[in-house]
Amino acid sequence: MVKPSRRREMAKTYVALPRTNIKLVCDAFVISETCYRYKPLLADENAEIADWLIRLTTTWKDWGFGLCFLYLRNVKGFKWNHKRVYRIYKELELNLRIKPKKRLVRSKPDKLSVPANINQVWSMDFMHDQLSDQRSYRLFNVIDDFNREALGVEVDLSLPSDRVIRSLEQIIEWRGKPKALRCDNGLHFESSFFS
């Protein structure tokens, strides 16, 4: 797709040839005669805009178009249209390069150690699902890592921290205290009991 401005330039080169009619050339290049005769005004003002943009982007290298335009409009008081300023900004290729996100290189995590005896390490976590009537329920699971035995499962629509603490205390009373508890660092484990 050729822009109208480019088609106007091509039409002007053909009209410059001898024995050519403006109307026929405009019809051939699918532009109106008004478009053909259009002369852009305020070219010197465009140069002034370009000069300001270049000065601003060299002075403040981290300024993008938005800050440049706001400075020209609010601080300097110019009434230029943002579309016009942006068009010149793009023509000057002053766009800031978008920095790619830095990816953190993570080493492979250590394999989880397998305990040698029962009651050395327990794992605990929450699970959730939904009933047919769209109510969600939660499960609190405690597992012994040595033999993968489920020590406790609490199921309810809501499991507040008091209930979780009570469940752990019951398992400790029945099974004994573990040397370590393994869990993720989710918000549901934030409590004075675990700190």
PyRosetta script that sets phi, psi and omega in degrees:
from pyrosetta import init, pose_from_sequence

init()
pose = pose_from_sequence("MVKPSRRREMAKTYVALPRTNIKLVCDAFVISETCYRYKPLLADENAEIADWLIRLTTTWKDWGFGLCFLYLRNVKGFKWNHKRVYRIYKELELNLRIKPKKRLVRSKPDKLSVPANINQVWSMDFMHDQLSDQRSYRLFNVIDDFNREALGVEVDLSLPSDRVIRSLEQIIEWRGKPKALRCDNGLHFESSFFS")
pose.set_psi(1, 123.0)
pose.set_omega(1, -178.0)
pose.set_phi(2, -94.6)
pose.set_psi(2, 134.1)
pose.set_omega(2, -179.7)
pose.set_phi(3, -67.0)
pose.set_psi(3, 152.0)
pose.set_omega(3, 177.4)
pose.set_phi(4, -59.3)
pose.set_psi(4, -35.2)
pose.set_omega(4, 179.5)
pose.set_phi(5, -63.6)
pose.set_psi(5, -39.0)
pose.set_omega(5, 178.8)
pose.set_phi(6, -69.8)
pose.set_psi(6, -39.2)
pose.set_omega(6, 177.9)
pose.set_phi(7, -65.3)
pose.set_psi(7, -34.6)
pose.set_omega(7, 177.2)
pose.set_phi(8, -64.0)
pose.set_psi(8, -41.6)
pose.set_omega(8, 178.2)
pose.set_phi(9, -63.1)
pose.set_psi(9, -42.2)
pose.set_omega(9, 178.7)
pose.set_phi(10, -65.0)
pose.set_psi(10, -38.6)
pose.set_omega(10, 178.5)
pose.set_phi(11, -64.3)
pose.set_psi(11, -38.7)
pose.set_omega(11, -180.0)
pose.set_phi(12, -65.6)
pose.set_psi(12, -34.7)
pose.set_omega(12, 177.6)
pose.set_phi(13, -68.0)
pose.set_psi(13, -34.9)
pose.set_omega(13, 179.1)
pose.set_phi(14, -74.6)
pose.set_psi(14, -35.8)
pose.set_omega(14, 179.2)
pose.set_phi(15, -67.2)
pose.set_psi(15, -27.9)
pose.set_omega(15, 178.7)
pose.set_phi(16, -66.7)
pose.set_psi(16, -20.6)
pose.set_omega(16, 177.8)
pose.set_phi(17, -70.5)
pose.set_psi(17, 152.4)
pose.set_omega(17, 179.9)
pose.set_phi(18, -68.6)
pose.set_psi(18, 149.6)
pose.set_omega(18, 176.6)
pose.set_phi(19, 59.1)
pose.set_psi(19, 44.2)
pose.set_omega(19, 175.1)
pose.set_phi(20, -119.0)
pose.set_psi(20, 144.0)
pose.set_omega(20, -177.6)
pose.set_phi(21, -101.8)
pose.set_psi(21, 133.1)
pose.set_omega(21, -178.4)
pose.set_phi(22, -61.3)
pose.set_psi(22, -43.1)
pose.set_omega(22, -178.0)
pose.set_phi(23, -62.2)
pose.set_psi(23, -43.7)
pose.set_omega(23, -179.7)
pose.set_phi(24, -66.4)
pose.set_psi(24, -41.0)
pose.set_omega(24, 179.6)
pose.set_phi(25, -65.1)
pose.set_psi(25, -41.1)
pose.set_omega(25, 178.3)
pose.set_phi(26, -63.5)
pose.set_psi(26, -40.4)
pose.set_omega(26, 177.2)
pose.set_phi(27, -64.7)
pose.set_psi(27, -38.4)
pose.set_omega(27, -179.1)
pose.set_phi(28, -66.1)
pose.set_psi(28, -37.6)
pose.set_omega(28, -178.5)
pose.set_phi(29, -96.3)
pose.set_psi(29, 7.7)
pose.set_omega(29, 176.6)
pose.set_phi(30, 53.9)
pose.set_psi(30, 52.9)
pose.set_omega(30, 172.4)
pose.set_phi(31, -132.8)
pose.set_psi(31, 155.7)
pose.set_omega(31, 178.1)
pose.set_phi(32, -81.8)
pose.set_psi(32, 161.4)
pose.set_omega(32, 177.4)
pose.set_phi(33, -66.7)
pose.set_psi(33, -29.7)
pose.set_omega(33, 176.4)
pose.set_phi(34, -63.0)
pose.set_psi(34, -43.3)
pose.set_omega(34, 177.5)
pose.set_phi(35, -63.0)
pose.set_psi(35, -39.1)
pose.set_omega(35, -179.5)
pose.set_phi(36, -64.3)
pose.set_psi(36, -41.4)
pose.set_omega(36, -176.0)
pose.set_phi(37, -85.0)
pose.set_psi(37, -4.9)
pose.set_omega(37, -176.9)
pose.set_phi(38, -64.7)
pose.set_psi(38, 132.6)
pose.set_omega(38, 175.3)
pose.set_phi(39, -121.5)
pose.set_psi(39, 120.0)
pose.set_omega(39, -178.9)
pose.set_phi(40, -63.2)
pose.set_psi(40, 133.0)
pose.set_omega(40, -179.9)
pose.set_phi(41, -95.2)
pose.set_psi(41, 167.3)
pose.set_omega(41, 173.4)
pose.set_phi(42, 57.2)
pose.set_psi(42, 40.6)
pose.set_omega(42, 176.8)
pose.set_phi(43, -64.7)
pose.set_psi(43, -32.7)
pose.set_omega(43, 178.1)
pose.set_phi(44, -68.3)
pose.set_psi(44, -32.2)
pose.set_omega(44, 176.1)
pose.set_phi(45, -68.6)
pose.set_psi(45, -35.8)
pose.set_omega(45, 175.3)
pose.set_phi(46, -62.5)
pose.set_psi(46, -38.0)
pose.set_omega(46, 177.5)
pose.set_phi(47, -65.4)
pose.set_psi(47, -36.4)
pose.set_omega(47, 177.9)
pose.set_phi(48, -66.7)
pose.set_psi(48, -41.5)
pose.set_omega(48, 177.1)
pose.set_phi(49, -61.2)
pose.set_psi(49, -45.8)
pose.set_omega(49, 179.7)
pose.set_phi(50, -60.4)
pose.set_psi(50, -41.7)
pose.set_omega(50, 179.4)
pose.set_phi(51, -62.1)
pose.set_psi(51, -44.3)
pose.set_omega(51, 178.5)
pose.set_phi(52, -63.2)
pose.set_psi(52, -43.7)
pose.set_omega(52, -179.1)
pose.set_phi(53, -63.0)
pose.set_psi(53, -42.0)
pose.set_omega(53, 179.8)
pose.set_phi(54, -64.4)
pose.set_psi(54, -42.9)
pose.set_omega(54, 179.3)
pose.set_phi(55, -62.8)
pose.set_psi(55, -43.3)
pose.set_omega(55, -178.5)
pose.set_phi(56, -66.1)
pose.set_psi(56, -43.2)
pose.set_omega(56, -177.4)
pose.set_phi(57, -73.9)
pose.set_psi(57, -23.6)
pose.set_omega(57, 174.7)
pose.set_phi(58, -80.3)
pose.set_psi(58, -33.6)
pose.set_omega(58, 179.0)
pose.set_phi(59, -72.2)
pose.set_psi(59, -48.7)
pose.set_omega(59, 179.2)
pose.set_phi(60, -115.9)
pose.set_psi(60, 96.3)
pose.set_omega(60, -172.9)
pose.set_phi(61, -68.4)
pose.set_psi(61, -22.8)
pose.set_omega(61, -178.0)
pose.set_phi(62, -94.2)
pose.set_psi(62, 7.9)
pose.set_omega(62, 177.7)
pose.set_phi(63, -83.2)
pose.set_psi(63, 132.2)
pose.set_omega(63, 173.2)
pose.set_phi(64, -95.2)
pose.set_psi(64, -167.5)
pose.set_omega(64, -178.0)
pose.set_phi(65, -63.1)
pose.set_psi(65, -41.3)
pose.set_omega(65, -175.9)
pose.set_phi(66, -58.4)
pose.set_psi(66, -48.1)
pose.set_omega(66, -179.9)
pose.set_phi(67, -67.1)
pose.set_psi(67, -39.5)
pose.set_omega(67, 178.0)
pose.set_phi(68, -61.4)
pose.set_psi(68, -46.4)
pose.set_omega(68, -178.0)
pose.set_phi(69, -65.1)
pose.set_psi(69, -43.1)
pose.set_omega(69, 178.8)
pose.set_phi(70, -62.6)
pose.set_psi(70, -37.0)
pose.set_omega(70, 177.6)
pose.set_phi(71, -64.6)
pose.set_psi(71, -46.5)
pose.set_omega(71, -179.6)
pose.set_phi(72, -65.1)
pose.set_psi(72, -37.8)
pose.set_omega(72, -176.4)
pose.set_phi(73, -78.0)
pose.set_psi(73, -49.8)
pose.set_omega(73, -171.4)
pose.set_phi(74, -89.4)
pose.set_psi(74, -37.3)
pose.set_omega(74, -177.0)
pose.set_phi(75, -88.1)
pose.set_psi(75, -49.1)
pose.set_omega(75, -177.0)
pose.set_phi(76, -85.9)
pose.set_psi(76, -18.8)
pose.set_omega(76, 174.8)
pose.set_phi(77, 81.3)
pose.set_psi(77, 15.4)
pose.set_omega(77, 177.0)
pose.set_phi(78, -73.3)
pose.set_psi(78, 144.0)
pose.set_omega(78, -177.3)
pose.set_phi(79, -104.5)
pose.set_psi(79, 27.7)
pose.set_omega(79, -178.4)
pose.set_phi(80, -68.8)
pose.set_psi(80, 145.9)
pose.set_omega(80, 177.7)
pose.set_phi(81, -70.0)
pose.set_psi(81, 140.4)
pose.set_omega(81, -177.5)
pose.set_phi(82, -64.8)
pose.set_psi(82, -30.4)
pose.set_omega(82, 179.3)
pose.set_phi(83, -66.4)
pose.set_psi(83, -39.7)
pose.set_omega(83, 179.9)
pose.set_phi(84, -67.2)
pose.set_psi(84, -44.9)
pose.set_omega(84, 179.9)
pose.set_phi(85, -64.2)
pose.set_psi(85, -39.8)
pose.set_omega(85, -179.5)
pose.set_phi(86, -67.1)
pose.set_psi(86, -37.8)
pose.set_omega(86, 178.4)
pose.set_phi(87, -60.8)
pose.set_psi(87, -44.1)
pose.set_omega(87, 179.1)
pose.set_phi(88, -68.2)
pose.set_psi(88, -39.2)
pose.set_omega(88, 177.7)
pose.set_phi(89, -58.6)
pose.set_psi(89, -42.9)
pose.set_omega(89, 179.0)
pose.set_phi(90, -69.2)
pose.set_psi(90, -40.6)
pose.set_omega(90, -179.8)
pose.set_phi(91, -62.8)
pose.set_psi(91, -34.5)
pose.set_omega(91, 178.6)
pose.set_phi(92, -78.9)
pose.set_psi(92, -6.2)
pose.set_omega(92, -179.7)
pose.set_phi(93, 55.9)
pose.set_psi(93, 49.0)
pose.set_omega(93, 179.9)
pose.set_phi(94, -93.8)
pose.set_psi(94, 5.5)
pose.set_omega(94, -177.9)
pose.set_phi(95, -56.9)
pose.set_psi(95, 137.2)
pose.set_omega(95, 176.5)
pose.set_phi(96, -70.7)
pose.set_psi(96, 139.7)
pose.set_omega(96, 175.4)
pose.set_phi(97, -73.3)
pose.set_psi(97, 128.9)
pose.set_omega(97, 179.0)
pose.set_phi(98, -77.4)
pose.set_psi(98, 120.9)
pose.set_omega(98, -178.4)
pose.set_phi(99, -74.2)
pose.set_psi(99, 131.2)
pose.set_omega(99, 176.7)
pose.set_phi(100, -68.8)
pose.set_psi(100, 149.2)
pose.set_omega(100, 179.4)
pose.set_phi(101, -67.6)
pose.set_psi(101, 136.6)
pose.set_omega(101, 177.2)
pose.set_phi(102, -77.5)
pose.set_psi(102, 126.2)
pose.set_omega(102, 178.9)
pose.set_phi(103, -93.8)
pose.set_psi(103, 129.7)
pose.set_omega(103, 178.2)
pose.set_phi(104, -76.3)
pose.set_psi(104, 128.4)
pose.set_omega(104, 177.4)
pose.set_phi(105, -86.5)
pose.set_psi(105, 114.4)
pose.set_omega(105, -178.8)
pose.set_phi(106, -107.5)
pose.set_psi(106, 133.6)
pose.set_omega(106, 176.2)
pose.set_phi(107, -74.7)
pose.set_psi(107, 159.1)
pose.set_omega(107, 179.8)
pose.set_phi(108, -64.4)
pose.set_psi(108, 133.9)
pose.set_omega(108, 180.0)
pose.set_phi(109, -67.2)
pose.set_psi(109, 151.7)
pose.set_omega(109, 177.4)
pose.set_phi(110, -64.5)
pose.set_psi(110, 146.1)
pose.set_omega(110, 176.7)
pose.set_phi(111, -66.8)
pose.set_psi(111, 144.1)
pose.set_omega(111, 179.0)
pose.set_phi(112, -63.8)
pose.set_psi(112, 131.5)
pose.set_omega(112, 179.9)
pose.set_phi(113, -72.5)
pose.set_psi(113, 138.1)
pose.set_omega(113, 178.6)
pose.set_phi(114, -94.0)
pose.set_psi(114, 121.1)
pose.set_omega(114, -178.5)
pose.set_phi(115, -66.1)
pose.set_psi(115, 154.1)
pose.set_omega(115, -177.7)
pose.set_phi(116, -85.2)
pose.set_psi(116, -24.8)
pose.set_omega(116, -177.3)
pose.set_phi(117, -136.5)
pose.set_psi(117, 168.8)
pose.set_omega(117, 175.3)
pose.set_phi(118, -70.9)
pose.set_psi(118, 159.1)
pose.set_omega(118, 178.7)
pose.set_phi(119, 63.4)
pose.set_psi(119, 18.9)
pose.set_omega(119, 173.5)
pose.set_phi(120, -86.4)
pose.set_psi(120, -52.0)
pose.set_omega(120, -178.8)
pose.set_phi(121, -133.8)
pose.set_psi(121, 129.7)
pose.set_omega(121, 172.4)
pose.set_phi(122, -112.2)
pose.set_psi(122, 144.6)
pose.set_omega(122, 173.7)
pose.set_phi(123, -110.9)
pose.set_psi(123, 141.8)
pose.set_omega(123, 177.4)
pose.set_phi(124, -140.3)
pose.set_psi(124, 146.4)
pose.set_omega(124, -178.8)
pose.set_phi(125, -163.3)
pose.set_psi(125, 165.1)
pose.set_omega(125, 177.3)
pose.set_phi(126, -104.1)
pose.set_psi(126, 149.0)
pose.set_omega(126, 171.1)
pose.set_phi(127, -131.1)
pose.set_psi(127, 157.4)
pose.set_omega(127, 176.6)
pose.set_phi(128, -145.6)
pose.set_psi(128, 155.4)
pose.set_omega(128, 179.1)
pose.set_phi(129, -153.1)
pose.set_psi(129, -176.9)
pose.set_omega(129, -176.3)
pose.set_phi(130, -128.4)
pose.set_psi(130, 141.7)
pose.set_omega(130, 176.1)
pose.set_phi(131, -81.3)
pose.set_psi(131, 171.9)
pose.set_omega(131, -179.1)
pose.set_phi(132, -66.2)
pose.set_psi(132, -23.4)
pose.set_omega(132, 178.4)
pose.set_phi(133, -91.7)
pose.set_psi(133, 19.6)
pose.set_omega(133, 175.3)
pose.set_phi(134, 71.4)
pose.set_psi(134, 7.3)
pose.set_omega(134, 173.9)
pose.set_phi(135, -81.9)
pose.set_psi(135, 137.5)
pose.set_omega(135, 179.9)
pose.set_phi(136, -96.6)
pose.set_psi(136, 147.5)
pose.set_omega(136, 176.8)
pose.set_phi(137, -129.1)
pose.set_psi(137, 159.5)
pose.set_omega(137, -176.7)
pose.set_phi(138, -122.3)
pose.set_psi(138, 152.0)
pose.set_omega(138, 175.4)
pose.set_phi(139, -124.7)
pose.set_psi(139, 135.0)
pose.set_omega(139, 174.4)
pose.set_phi(140, -111.0)
pose.set_psi(140, 117.7)
pose.set_omega(140, -174.2)
pose.set_phi(141, -113.6)
pose.set_psi(141, 137.7)
pose.set_omega(141, 173.5)
pose.set_phi(142, -126.0)
pose.set_psi(142, 127.2)
pose.set_omega(142, -175.3)
pose.set_phi(143, -129.9)
pose.set_psi(143, 139.8)
pose.set_omega(143, 172.5)
pose.set_phi(144, -83.0)
pose.set_psi(144, 124.0)
pose.set_omega(144, -174.7)
pose.set_phi(145, -72.1)
pose.set_psi(145, -19.6)
pose.set_omega(145, -177.9)
pose.set_phi(146, -68.2)
pose.set_psi(146, -53.0)
pose.set_omega(146, -177.0)
pose.set_phi(147, -116.4)
pose.set_psi(147, 10.4)
pose.set_omega(147, 178.5)
pose.set_phi(148, 59.4)
pose.set_psi(148, 31.3)
pose.set_omega(148, -179.9)
pose.set_phi(149, -83.2)
pose.set_psi(149, 132.8)
pose.set_omega(149, 176.6)
pose.set_phi(150, -77.2)
pose.set_psi(150, 114.3)
pose.set_omega(150, -177.9)
pose.set_phi(151, -86.9)
pose.set_psi(151, -28.8)
pose.set_omega(151, -179.8)
pose.set_phi(152, -165.5)
pose.set_psi(152, 143.1)
pose.set_omega(152, 175.6)
pose.set_phi(153, -136.4)
pose.set_psi(153, 118.3)
pose.set_omega(153, 176.4)
pose.set_phi(154, -107.2)
pose.set_psi(154, 130.6)
pose.set_omega(154, -179.4)
pose.set_phi(155, -127.3)
pose.set_psi(155, 129.7)
pose.set_omega(155, 176.3)
pose.set_phi(156, -167.1)
pose.set_psi(156, 168.7)
pose.set_omega(156, 177.3)
pose.set_phi(157, -70.5)
pose.set_psi(157, -27.6)
pose.set_omega(157, 178.0)
pose.set_phi(158, -142.0)
pose.set_psi(158, 135.2)
pose.set_omega(158, 178.8)
pose.set_phi(159, -124.6)
pose.set_psi(159, 89.1)
pose.set_omega(159, 178.5)
pose.set_phi(160, -71.4)
pose.set_psi(160, 167.9)
pose.set_omega(160, -175.0)
pose.set_phi(161, -62.4)
pose.set_psi(161, -35.0)
pose.set_omega(161, 178.4)
pose.set_phi(162, -60.0)
pose.set_psi(162, -38.8)
pose.set_omega(162, -179.9)
pose.set_phi(163, -68.0)
pose.set_psi(163, -39.2)
pose.set_omega(163, 178.8)
pose.set_phi(164, -65.7)
pose.set_psi(164, -43.7)
pose.set_omega(164, 179.5)
pose.set_phi(165, -62.9)
pose.set_psi(165, -43.6)
pose.set_omega(165, 179.3)
pose.set_phi(166, -62.4)
pose.set_psi(166, -40.1)
pose.set_omega(166, 178.9)
pose.set_phi(167, -63.8)
pose.set_psi(167, -44.0)
pose.set_omega(167, 178.3)
pose.set_phi(168, -64.2)
pose.set_psi(168, -40.8)
pose.set_omega(168, 179.6)
pose.set_phi(169, -63.8)
pose.set_psi(169, -36.9)
pose.set_omega(169, 177.9)
pose.set_phi(170, -66.0)
pose.set_psi(170, -40.7)
pose.set_omega(170, 179.3)
pose.set_phi(171, -66.6)
pose.set_psi(171, -40.3)
pose.set_omega(171, 178.9)
pose.set_phi(172, -64.9)
pose.set_psi(172, -39.7)
pose.set_omega(172, 178.8)
pose.set_phi(173, -63.2)
pose.set_psi(173, -37.8)
pose.set_omega(173, -178.4)
pose.set_phi(174, -81.9)
pose.set_psi(174, -39.6)
pose.set_omega(174, -169.5)
pose.set_phi(175, -107.6)
pose.set_psi(175, -22.0)
pose.set_omega(175, -173.3)
pose.set_phi(176, 101.9)
pose.set_psi(176, 164.9)
pose.set_omega(176, -175.7)
pose.set_phi(177, -84.0)
pose.set_psi(177, 134.7)
pose.set_omega(177, 176.8)
pose.set_phi(178, -81.0)
pose.set_psi(178, 162.3)
pose.set_omega(178, 176.4)
pose.set_phi(179, -76.3)
pose.set_psi(179, -28.8)
pose.set_omega(179, -179.1)
pose.set_phi(180, -150.1)
pose.set_psi(180, 149.6)
pose.set_omega(180, 173.4)
pose.set_phi(181, -112.8)
pose.set_psi(181, 131.7)
pose.set_omega(181, 179.6)
pose.set_phi(182, -111.4)
pose.set_psi(182, 126.4)
pose.set_omega(182, 177.3)
pose.set_phi(183, -152.9)
pose.set_psi(183, 165.3)
pose.set_omega(183, 175.9)
pose.set_phi(184, -79.1)
pose.set_psi(184, 175.2)
pose.set_omega(184, -177.0)
pose.set_phi(185, -100.3)
pose.set_psi(185, 44.6)
pose.set_omega(185, 179.0)
pose.set_phi(186, -76.2)
pose.set_psi(186, 164.0)
pose.set_omega(186, -179.0)
pose.set_phi(187, -65.9)
pose.set_psi(187, -25.6)
pose.set_omega(187, -177.2)
pose.set_phi(188, -70.4)
pose.set_psi(188, -9.2)
pose.set_omega(188, 177.9)
pose.set_phi(189, -103.6)
pose.set_psi(189, 10.1)
pose.set_omega(189, 178.2)
pose.set_phi(190, -82.8)
pose.set_psi(190, 112.0)
pose.set_omega(190, -179.7)
pose.set_phi(191, -162.3)
pose.set_psi(191, 159.6)
pose.set_omega(191, 179.0)
pose.set_phi(192, -68.9)
pose.set_psi(192, -21.0)
pose.set_omega(192, -179.6)
pose.set_phi(193, -65.7)
pose.set_psi(193, -36.5)
pose.set_omega(193, -174.7)
pose.set_phi(194, -92.4)
pose.set_psi(194, -11.3)
pose.set_omega(194, -177.4)
pose.set_phi(195, -91.3)
pose.dump_pdb("model.pdb")
